[in-house]
């Protein structure tokens, strides 16, 4: 299997992050398939979850991967398997294996990907006019770009995330979660920060994940007081250029609304922003579940309906 076919969340680096967070993680592979799967215990049930996985080369490989996951789930004594396959498979292939769509999508089933193997001039030429204008205007207004692989830089991101949370009501992961992710990814050589400063003060920051010839726009935020400077455009543009310089093949903007989605879609506004940088929407099969303990899984789905 080519490394570029395996999502970052299916990499050994992400497995290391999950273990550092105290979770039980399994890494397995076979002919044409591989997965990283995490044991999760929720209030309503337990599961084995492969985020954006398994990565498969065919429908036949998917069948073997799901069979392996089922057997592992029985050993782990969990109620079901949650999968989000990456590869040339679709809903019919999953339904044939007894999978059902999850009540909610976990990892986005649509994203925006940019080819960063292009020359730098071609990457920036693909930007829409607003993206190019806001990026260049920000630099003209004195925005300065800093790259860092120092885990301590996470404290800048936390300041910015907390500022956004106070303004919007967003509920980010805990500070300790981000500190652990940053520390382990930096140890693994699988991530870094882009920081945008104005007059020496950090006004925007981005944590990217990097593995398997891909870079992911994972977490980003900027200060409310710096909105007139549009630092988010500078962060996105500079991240694309950094991915190219580091030799990656793809830049993943990590989530988008599908074509024709209503304005009420939670990713609608973000999608418009991400598409301004010249990438294309890519659809995935989405989040599916494979029951292992049939009765317990049915009770789990019933409890979800009641709760909602």
N, C-alpha and C positions, 0 to 999 in steps of 0.2 A: 504494500500500500504506500502510495506517495505521501511524504510528510505533509504536503499542502492540502491533502484531503482530510486531515485530522484536525478538528477544531481545537482551539487553545484550551477550552474547558475539558478536553479529553487528553490533555498532555500530562506527563509525569510531574511537571511543575505545579499544575493545578491540584494533582493528587497530593503533593507535598503540602500545599496550602491547607487542604481539607484535613489532613492528619494533624497539622499544627493547631487547627481549630478544635481538635479533640474528637474527630469523627473517624469511624471505621471505613476504610476505603479499599476497594479491590481493583486491581489492574489485570485484565486478561486479554488474550488475543488468540486468533486462529487464522485459518486461510481466508484472507479477504475481509477480516473484521478485527476490531479491537475496541475495548471500552475501559473507561474509568467509571466505577459505580460507587456511590456513597450510601451508607445505611443512614436513614433518617427516621426518627420517631416523632410523630406529631400527636396532637391532642386526640385526633380521631382515628389514627391508624399508623402503621409502620410500612416502610417501603425501601426498596433499593432503587436509587435514582442515578441515571446516567445523563448528565447535562450535555445536550447537543450530541448525544451518543446513543447507541454505538455508531462508530464510523465504519461504514460498510462499502464494499465494491459492487454488490449486486443484491437482488432479492434473496437469492439462495444464501449468501453470506449473512444477511439479516436474520434469516430463519435459524441459522446455527448460533448466531450471537444471542438471540432471544432465548433459545433453548438453554444455552449456558447460563444466562441470567436467571431463568426460572429455577434451574437446579441450584444455583447459588442462593437464591432467595429462600428456597426451602431450607437449606442449611442454616441460613441466618435467621430463620423463623420470622420472616416479615410477611405482611399481608399481600403485597403486590409489587410489581416492577413498574417503574416509570421511565419511559424512553423518549428520546427526541432524535431520531436517526438522522445522520448526515450521510448522504450518498444518493445514488440513482434509484430511490425507492419512493413509494407513495402510499396513500391511504389504503388502496386495495391490498397491497402487500402486508400491511399491518393488520388489517381486518382478517386476512387469511390465517394469521397467527393467533387469532383470538384477542387481539388488542382492541381497546375502546378509547375514544377520545377522552382526554382528561377534562374535568369540569372547568379547568382554567389553564391557559397557556403559562408555562413557567419561563423558559427562555423564549425570546421572541421568535415567532414562526416566519418572520420576514425581516430582512436586514438590508443595509446598503453596503455594497462592496466596491472598493476602488482598486483598479490595477495599478500598483506602484512600481512595476517593472519598466514603465515608460520613462523617458527622459524627463528631467525636472521641468523643463520648459513645457513639455506636453502635459504633464500633470497639472500645472497651473493654468495652462491654456484651456483645460477642460472645465475650470471653475466657471460658474455663472457670473454675470456681471456684478451682482450684489456681493457675492462671496469675495471676488477679487477686489472690489472697491473697499469693502470693510476691512479686509486683511491689510491691504496697502495703506489705507488711511490710518489704521491703528499704528503701524510702524512709523508713519510720518508724524503722528501725534506723540511719539516718544515711547511706545511700548517696546520693551526689550524682552528677548526670549532666552530662557535658561533651561538647560537639560540637566537632569540629575538622576543618579541611581543610588543616592543616599536615602536609606529608609526613613531618616529623620525628616525628610521633606514632606512626609505624610501629614505633619502638623500644619503645614500651610494649607493642604487640601482640606483638612478637618475644619479649619477656620472658615474657609470658603463654603463648605457644605453646610456648616451650622448657620452661616449667614443666609444662605438660600432657604434652609429649613424654617428659619424665623420669619422670612418674608412670605413663603408659599404654603407652609404647613407640611411640606414634604417630610417623610420619616426615613432618613438614611439608616444604613447599618450602624452598629455601635462604633464608637471610636476605637475600641480594642479590636474589633473585627478588621478595620482598615489598617491598624498598626500591624496586626499579624500578617495580613495579605501582603502589605508592602515589605515587611521584613523577609518573608519567605521567598517572594518573587525576586527580590533583589539578590538574595543568596543563590537562587537558582539561575540568575542571569536571564530572567524571563519577564522583565518589566522595568518601568522607570517613570519619571515625572517630566512634564513640561510645565514650566512656570513662566507666567507673563508678569513683568514688573513695569510699573510706571513711577518714575522719579524714585526708583529704588524700592518701592513698596510692592509686594506681590498682590496683584489684583485679579488673577485668574490662574487656575491650575488644572492639570489633567494627569490622571494615573492611567497608564496604558499597560496592557498585558501583551506579551510577545512570546510566541512559540510556533514551531512548524511553519516557518516562513510567512507568518501573519502577525499583524499588530492589531490590537483591539482597543477602540476608544471606550474604555471601561467606565471611568468615573471622572466627572469634570464639574467645576463650579467656578463662579466669579462673584466678586463683591457687588452688591447692589449699588454702591456709591460709584462704581466704575462702568455702569451700563452704557454711558455715552461713548466710551472708548471701544465698545464691542470686543472685549478680549476673547470671547468664545470663538470668533472667526479666526483670530490669530492662532489660538490653540489648535483648531482643526486643521488649518492650512499647514502649520509647522509640523503637526503630527504626521500628515501625509508625506511631507518632504523628509522627515526623519525616518519613516518606514522605508522609503526608497533608499536613503543613504546607508541604512543598516542592512540592506540586501533582502528585504522582505518582498514577497510576491503580491500580497493582498493586504488591504487595510479594511477592517470591519468596523463600521460605525455602530454596531451593536444595537440593533432594533429599529424597526420602521413599521409604519402602517402599510398594508397592502394597497395595490392600485384600486382606486374607487372607494376607499374606506371613508366613512362619514367623518365630519369634523369632530364628532364626539369620541372618535377613537383615541385612546390615551396616547398614542404615538403620532397623532396627526401633525401637530406643530413641529415636533422634533424632525419628522420626516422631511418636511419642506426645507428645513435648515440643512439637513444632511445631503439631500439631493443637489443642493447648490454647489457642491464640490465635484460634480461630474461623475459620481458613481452610479451604479445600477441596482435596482431592487433585486433581491434573490429570495425566493420562497423556499421554505423548508416544510417537511411533513407536519411539524408541530409536536405538541406534547400528547403522548399516548400512554395508556396503562394496561398492564397484563395481569389479571388476577392470578394469585397463587393460592391463597386461602379464600375460596369462593364465598363462603358465608360472611366472613369478616369483611371482605371487600364490598359485598352488597350492603352491609350495614354502614360501612364507611361512606358510600355514595348516598345512601339514604340520610345519614347525618348531615352531609354537606347540603343536601336540598333543604332540610329542615332549618339549618343554620342560616340559609340565605332567604 
